[in-house]
Amino acid sequence: MIYLPIISSSDYVAFQEPLQSRIPSGYDKWLKLHAMWHHHYSAERNTVTSVHVDPQQFASHLKATGHAADVGELFAFAEITAKKKPH
């Protein structure tokens, strides 16, 4: 199972600060990157679940864990977020 982080357009700027150059400078480029990931993981026959991530919760997660702000940690946080929600 792959958990892809979904960032809303209104939250994108808030993610750019901690992730700096690790995510595209524009939201439209982020959407293309997200679509590319989705296609790639689906082609590998992975189950792909998109998960909305909140910038304040991500920042709190980074502070609590001491992990670096990078795309890998954003994916990990999407998984944590998905698993906390009741199904």
N, CA, C and O atoms as a GROMACS GRO file, in nm:
protein
  348
    1MET      N    1   0.086  -0.117   0.000
    1MET     CA    2   0.000   0.000   0.000
    1MET      C    3   0.090   0.123   0.000
    1MET      O    4   0.183   0.134   0.080
    2ILE      N    5   0.060   0.214  -0.090
    2ILE     CA    6   0.132   0.341  -0.099
    2ILE      C    7   0.034   0.452  -0.059
    2ILE      O    8  -0.078   0.457  -0.109
    3TYR      N    9   0.078   0.538   0.030
    3TYR     CA   10  -0.003   0.652   0.074
    3TYR      C   11   0.057   0.778   0.013
    3TYR      O   12   0.166   0.821   0.051
    4LEU      N   13  -0.015   0.837  -0.081
    4LEU     CA   14   0.032   0.959  -0.147
    4LEU      C   15  -0.021   1.082  -0.075
    4LEU      O   16  -0.142   1.092  -0.053
    5PRO      N   17   0.065   1.173  -0.038
    5PRO     CA   18   0.019   1.295   0.030
    5PRO      C   19  -0.054   1.388  -0.067
    5PRO      O   20  -0.005   1.419  -0.175
    6ILE      N   21  -0.171   1.431  -0.024
    6ILE     CA   22  -0.247   1.532  -0.098
    6ILE      C   23  -0.231   1.664  -0.024
    6ILE      O   24  -0.255   1.672   0.097
    7ILE      N   25  -0.190   1.765  -0.096
    7ILE     CA   26  -0.178   1.900  -0.040
    7ILE      C   27  -0.277   1.989  -0.113
    7ILE      O   28  -0.276   1.996  -0.236
    8SER      N   29  -0.361   2.057  -0.038
    8SER     CA   30  -0.457   2.148  -0.102
    8SER      C   31  -0.383   2.272  -0.152
    8SER      O   32  -0.277   2.308  -0.101
    9SER      N   33  -0.442   2.336  -0.251
    9SER     CA   34  -0.377   2.456  -0.308
    9SER      C   35  -0.362   2.564  -0.202
    9SER      O   36  -0.263   2.638  -0.203
   10SER      N   37  -0.458   2.574  -0.110
   10SER     CA   38  -0.450   2.678  -0.007
   10SER      C   39  -0.342   2.648   0.097
   10SER      O   40  -0.295   2.740   0.165
   11ASP      N   41  -0.301   2.522   0.110
   11ASP     CA   42  -0.197   2.484   0.206
   11ASP      C   43  -0.058   2.474   0.144
   11ASP      O   44   0.040   2.456   0.216
   12TYR      N   45  -0.049   2.485   0.012
   12TYR     CA   46   0.078   2.456  -0.055
   12TYR      C   47   0.192   2.546  -0.008
   12TYR      O   48   0.304   2.498   0.014
   13VAL      N   49   0.166   2.673   0.008
   13VAL     CA   50   0.271   2.765   0.052
   13VAL      C   51   0.323   2.725   0.191
   13VAL      O   52   0.443   2.736   0.217
   14ALA      N   53   0.235   2.679   0.277
   14ALA     CA   54   0.276   2.638   0.412
   14ALA      C   55   0.370   2.517   0.408
   14ALA      O   56   0.452   2.501   0.498
   15PHE      N   57   0.358   2.433   0.306
   15PHE     CA   58   0.448   2.319   0.292
   15PHE      C   59   0.580   2.358   0.227
   15PHE      O   60   0.682   2.292   0.249
   16GLN      N   61   0.579   2.463   0.148
   16GLN     CA   62   0.701   2.504   0.079
   16GLN      C   63   0.809   2.549   0.177
   16GLN      O   64   0.927   2.527   0.152
   17GLU      N   65   0.770   2.613   0.287
   17GLU     CA   66   0.871   2.661   0.383
   17GLU      C   67   0.951   2.546   0.443
   17GLU      O   68   1.074   2.546   0.433
   18PRO      N   69   0.886   2.447   0.507
   18PRO     CA   70   0.968   2.341   0.566
   18PRO      C   71   1.035   2.250   0.462
   18PRO      O   72   1.145   2.200   0.485
   19LEU      N   73   0.969   2.230   0.348
   19LEU     CA   74   1.025   2.139   0.247
   19LEU      C   75   1.119   2.209   0.151
   19LEU      O   76   1.191   2.144   0.075
   20GLN      N   77   1.119   2.341   0.152
   20GLN     CA   78   1.208   2.425   0.071
   20GLN      C   79   1.213   2.378  -0.073
   20GLN      O   80   1.109   2.370  -0.138
   21SER      N   81   1.328   2.345  -0.123
   21SER     CA   82   1.342   2.308  -0.264
   21SER      C   83   1.309   2.161  -0.290
   21SER      O   84   1.330   2.111  -0.401
   22ARG      N   85   1.257   2.092  -0.190
   22ARG     CA   86   1.229   1.949  -0.206
   22ARG      C   87   1.094   1.922  -0.273
   22ARG      O   88   1.064   1.808  -0.308
   23ILE      N   89   1.013   2.027  -0.290
   23ILE     CA   90   0.890   2.015  -0.366
   23ILE      C   91   0.890   2.125  -0.472
   23ILE      O   92   0.960   2.225  -0.456
   24PRO      N   93   0.814   2.106  -0.580
   24PRO     CA   94   0.812   2.206  -0.687
   24PRO      C   95   0.770   2.344  -0.636
   24PRO      O   96   0.699   2.357  -0.536
   25SER      N   97   0.815   2.446  -0.708
   25SER     CA   98   0.784   2.584  -0.667
   25SER      C   99   0.638   2.620  -0.693
   25SER      O  100   0.585   2.711  -0.629
   26GLY      N  101   0.573   2.553  -0.785
   26GLY     CA  102   0.434   2.586  -0.816
   26GLY      C  103   0.340   2.470  -0.790
   26GLY      O  104   0.377   2.353  -0.806
   27TYR      N  105   0.218   2.502  -0.751
   27TYR     CA  106   0.119   2.399  -0.718
   27TYR      C  107   0.086   2.314  -0.840
   27TYR      O  108   0.066   2.193  -0.827
   28ASP      N  109   0.079   2.374  -0.958
   28ASP     CA  110   0.049   2.298  -1.079
   28ASP      C  111   0.156   2.191  -1.105
   28ASP      O  112   0.125   2.082  -1.151
   29LYS      N  113   0.280   2.224  -1.074
   29LYS     CA  114   0.389   2.126  -1.090
   29LYS      C  115   0.376   2.014  -0.986
   29LYS      O  116   0.405   1.898  -1.014
   30TRP      N  117   0.331   2.051  -0.866
   30TRP     CA  118   0.308   1.951  -0.762
   30TRP      C  119   0.201   1.852  -0.808
   30TRP      O  120   0.217   1.731  -0.791
   31LEU      N  121   0.093   1.903  -0.867
   31LEU     CA  122  -0.014   1.815  -0.914
   31LEU      C  123   0.037   1.719  -1.021
   31LEU      O  124  -0.002   1.602  -1.023
   32LYS      N  125   0.123   1.767  -1.109
   32LYS     CA  126   0.181   1.680  -1.213
   32LYS      C  127   0.270   1.573  -1.150
   32LYS      O  128   0.267   1.457  -1.191
   33LEU      N  129   0.348   1.612  -1.050
   33LEU     CA  130   0.434   1.518  -0.980
   33LEU      C  131   0.350   1.412  -0.909
   33LEU      O  132   0.382   1.294  -0.914
   34HIS      N  133   0.243   1.456  -0.844
   34HIS     CA  134   0.153   1.364  -0.775
   34HIS      C  135   0.092   1.265  -0.874
   34HIS      O  136   0.085   1.146  -0.846
   35ALA      N  137   0.049   1.314  -0.990
   35ALA     CA  138  -0.008   1.227  -1.093
   35ALA      C  139   0.096   1.127  -1.143
   35ALA      O  140   0.063   1.011  -1.168
   36MET      N  141   0.220   1.172  -1.158
   36MET     CA  142   0.327   1.083  -1.202
   36MET      C  143   0.351   0.972  -1.099
   36MET      O  144   0.366   0.855  -1.135
   37TRP      N  145   0.356   1.009  -0.971
   37TRP     CA  146   0.373   0.909  -0.865
   37TRP      C  147   0.258   0.808  -0.868
   37TRP      O  148   0.279   0.687  -0.862
   38HIS      N  149   0.136   0.861  -0.879
   38HIS     CA  150   0.018   0.774  -0.880
   38HIS      C  151   0.028   0.674  -0.995
   38HIS      O  152   0.006   0.555  -0.977
   39HIS      N  153   0.061   0.723  -1.112
   39HIS     CA  154   0.074   0.636  -1.229
   39HIS      C  155   0.185   0.532  -1.207
   39HIS      O  156   0.166   0.414  -1.234
   40HIS      N  157   0.298   0.576  -1.159
   40HIS     CA  158   0.413   0.488  -1.137
   40HIS      C  159   0.379   0.375  -1.039
   40HIS      O  160   0.400   0.258  -1.069
   41TYR      N  161   0.325   0.411  -0.924
   41TYR     CA  162   0.295   0.310  -0.823
   41TYR      C  163   0.181   0.219  -0.866
   41TYR      O  164   0.182   0.100  -0.835
   42SER      N  165   0.083   0.274  -0.936
   42SER     CA  166  -0.027   0.191  -0.987
   42SER      C  167   0.024   0.093  -1.092
   42SER      O  168  -0.019  -0.023  -1.095
   43ALA      N  169   0.115   0.138  -1.178
   43ALA     CA  170   0.173   0.051  -1.280
   43ALA      C  171   0.250  -0.065  -1.219
   43ALA      O  172   0.260  -0.172  -1.278
   44GLU      N  173   0.305  -0.042  -1.100
   44GLU     CA  174   0.375  -0.149  -1.028
   44GLU      C  175   0.279  -0.238  -0.950
   44GLU      O  176   0.320  -0.324  -0.872
   45ARG      N  177   0.150  -0.215  -0.971
   45ARG     CA  178   0.042  -0.292  -0.908
   45ARG      C  179   0.033  -0.271  -0.757
   45ARG      O  180  -0.011  -0.360  -0.683
   46ASN      N  181   0.074  -0.155  -0.713
   46ASN     CA  182   0.054  -0.118  -0.573
   46ASN      C  183  -0.085  -0.060  -0.556
   46ASN      O  184  -0.139   0.001  -0.648
   47THR      N  185  -0.142  -0.080  -0.440
   47THR     CA  186  -0.265  -0.010  -0.407
   47THR      C  187  -0.224   0.130  -0.362
   47THR      O  188  -0.140   0.146  -0.274
   48VAL      N  189  -0.284   0.231  -0.424
   48VAL     CA  190  -0.248   0.370  -0.396
   48VAL      C  191  -0.366   0.439  -0.329
   48VAL      O  192  -0.478   0.437  -0.380
   49THR      N  193  -0.339   0.499  -0.216
   49THR     CA  194  -0.439   0.575  -0.142
   49THR      C  195  -0.388   0.718  -0.126
   49THR      O  196  -0.277   0.740  -0.077
   50SER      N  197  -0.468   0.814  -0.169
   50SER     CA  198  -0.432   0.955  -0.152
   50SER      C  199  -0.484   1.004  -0.019
   50SER      O  200  -0.599   0.978   0.018
   51VAL      N  201  -0.400   1.075   0.054
   51VAL     CA  202  -0.432   1.118   0.190
   51VAL      C  203  -0.405   1.268   0.203
   51VAL      O  204  -0.294   1.314   0.176
   52HIS      N  205  -0.508   1.343   0.244
   52HIS     CA  206  -0.488   1.486   0.268
   52HIS      C  207  -0.399   1.504   0.389
   52HIS      O  208  -0.422   1.444   0.494
   53VAL      N  209  -0.297   1.588   0.374
   53VAL     CA  210  -0.209   1.618   0.486
   53VAL      C  211  -0.221   1.766   0.522
   53VAL      O  212  -0.237   1.852   0.435
   54ASP      N  213  -0.215   1.793   0.650
   54ASP     CA  214  -0.230   1.928   0.703
   54ASP      C  215  -0.092   1.984   0.736
   54ASP      O  216  -0.013   1.915   0.800
   55PRO      N  217  -0.061   2.107   0.695
   55PRO     CA  218   0.073   2.161   0.718
   55PRO      C  219   0.108   2.178   0.866
   55PRO      O  220   0.222   2.155   0.905
   56GLN      N  221   0.011   2.218   0.949
   56GLN     CA  222   0.040   2.235   1.091
   56GLN      C  223   0.066   2.100   1.158
   56GLN      O  224   0.155   2.088   1.243
   57GLN      N  225  -0.012   2.000   1.119
   57GLN     CA  226   0.010   1.866   1.176
   57GLN      C  227   0.143   1.809   1.130
   57GLN      O  228   0.212   1.741   1.207
   58PHE      N  229   0.181   1.836   1.005
   58PHE     CA  230   0.310   1.789   0.954
   58PHE      C  231   0.423   1.856   1.032
   58PHE      O  232   0.520   1.790   1.070
   59ALA      N  233   0.412   1.986   1.054
   59ALA     CA  234   0.514   2.059   1.131
   59ALA      C  235   0.524   2.003   1.273
   59ALA      O  236   0.634   1.986   1.325
   60SER      N  237   0.410   1.975   1.335
   60SER     CA  238   0.410   1.917   1.470
   60SER      C  239   0.476   1.779   1.469
   60SER      O  240   0.549   1.744   1.562
   61HIS      N  241   0.448   1.702   1.366
   61HIS     CA  242   0.508   1.569   1.352
   61HIS      C  243   0.661   1.580   1.342
   61HIS      O  244   0.733   1.505   1.408
   62LEU      N  245   0.708   1.673   1.261
   62LEU     CA  246   0.853   1.691   1.246
   62LEU      C  247   0.916   1.731   1.379
   62LEU      O  248   1.023   1.681   1.415
   63LYS      N  249   0.851   1.821   1.450
   63LYS     CA  250   0.904   1.867   1.578
   63LYS      C  251   0.907   1.753   1.680
   63LYS      O  252   1.004   1.736   1.753
   64ALA      N  253   0.799   1.675   1.684
   64ALA     CA  254   0.789   1.567   1.782
   64ALA      C  255   0.887   1.453   1.753
   64ALA      O  256   0.939   1.391   1.846
   65THR      N  257   0.912   1.425   1.625
   65THR     CA  258   0.997   1.312   1.590
   65THR      C  259   1.143   1.351   1.568
   65THR      O  260   1.233   1.268   1.577
   66GLY      N  261   1.166   1.480   1.539
   66GLY     CA  262   1.301   1.524   1.507
   66GLY      C  263   1.345   1.485   1.367
   66GLY      O  264   1.462   1.498   1.333
   67HIS      N  265   1.251   1.437   1.287
   67HIS     CA  266   1.285   1.396   1.150
   67HIS      C  267   1.301   1.518   1.060
   67HIS      O  268   1.244   1.624   1.084
   68ALA      N  269   1.381   1.500   0.957
   68ALA     CA  270   1.404   1.608   0.860
   68ALA      C  271   1.282   1.626   0.771
   68ALA      O  272   1.210   1.530   0.742
   69ALA      N  273   1.260   1.748   0.729
   69ALA     CA  274   1.149   1.779   0.637
   69ALA      C  275   1.194   1.743   0.496
   69ALA      O  276   1.272   1.816   0.434
   70ASP      N  277   1.144   1.631   0.446
   70ASP     CA  278   1.171   1.592   0.308
   70ASP      C  279   1.051   1.516   0.254
   70ASP      O  280   0.956   1.489   0.327
   71VAL      N  281   1.055   1.483   0.126
   71VAL     CA  282   0.940   1.418   0.063
   71VAL      C  283   0.917   1.279   0.122
   71VAL      O  284   0.803   1.237   0.137
   72GLY      N  285   1.023   1.210   0.155
   72GLY     CA  286   1.007   1.079   0.217
   72GLY      C  287   0.931   1.086   0.348
   72GLY      O  288   0.847   1.002   0.378
   73GLU      N  289   0.961   1.188   0.426
   73GLU     CA  290   0.890   1.206   0.554
   73GLU      C  291   0.746   1.249   0.529
   73GLU      O  292   0.657   1.215   0.606
   74LEU      N  293   0.722   1.324   0.422
   74LEU     CA  294   0.585   1.362   0.386
   74LEU      C  295   0.504   1.237   0.351
   74LEU      O  296   0.388   1.226   0.390
   75PHE      N  297   0.564   1.143   0.278
   75PHE     CA  298   0.497   1.016   0.247
   75PHE      C  299   0.471   0.938   0.376
   75PHE      O  300   0.362   0.883   0.395
   76ALA      N  301   0.570   0.933   0.465
   76ALA     CA  302   0.553   0.863   0.593
   76ALA      C  303   0.441   0.925   0.675
   76ALA      O  304   0.362   0.854   0.737
   77PHE      N  305   0.435   1.059   0.674
   77PHE     CA  306   0.329   1.127   0.749
   77PHE      C  307   0.192   1.099   0.687
   77PHE      O  308   0.094   1.085   0.760
   78ALA      N  309   0.184   1.089   0.555
   78ALA     CA  310   0.057   1.054   0.490
   78ALA      C  311   0.010   0.916   0.538
   78ALA      O  312  -0.108   0.896   0.563
   79GLU      N  313   0.103   0.823   0.550
   79GLU     CA  314   0.068   0.690   0.599
   79GLU      C  315   0.021   0.695   0.744
   79GLU      O  316  -0.079   0.633   0.780
   80ILE      N  317   0.093   0.768   0.827
   80ILE     CA  318   0.053   0.783   0.967
   80ILE      C  319  -0.086   0.843   0.976
   80ILE      O  320  -0.170   0.796   1.054
   81THR      N  321  -0.111   0.947   0.897
   81THR     CA  322  -0.241   1.014   0.897
   81THR      C  323  -0.351   0.918   0.855
   81THR      O  324  -0.457   0.914   0.918
   82ALA      N  325  -0.327   0.840   0.750
   82ALA     CA  326  -0.428   0.746   0.700
   82ALA      C  327  -0.460   0.639   0.804
   82ALA      O  328  -0.576   0.601   0.820
   83LYS      N  329  -0.359   0.592   0.873
   83LYS     CA  330  -0.380   0.485   0.968
   83LYS      C  331  -0.446   0.532   1.097
   83LYS      O  332  -0.499   0.450   1.173
   84LYS      N  333  -0.444   0.663   1.123
   84LYS     CA  334  -0.510   0.718   1.242
   84LYS      C  335  -0.660   0.737   1.220
   84LYS      O  336  -0.736   0.743   1.316
   85LYS      N  337  -0.702   0.745   1.092
   85LYS     CA  338  -0.842   0.771   1.062
   85LYS      C  339  -0.921   0.641   1.068
   85LYS      O  340  -0.874   0.537   1.021
   86PRO      N  341  -1.042   0.646   1.125
   86PRO     CA  342  -1.125   0.525   1.127
   86PRO      C  343  -1.172   0.492   0.984
   86PRO      O  344  -1.204   0.581   0.906
   87HIS      N  345  -1.176   0.365   0.954
   87HIS     CA  346  -1.217   0.320   0.819
   87HIS      C  347  -1.360   0.273   0.820
   87HIS      O  348  -1.411   0.232   0.716
   0.00000   0.00000   0.00000
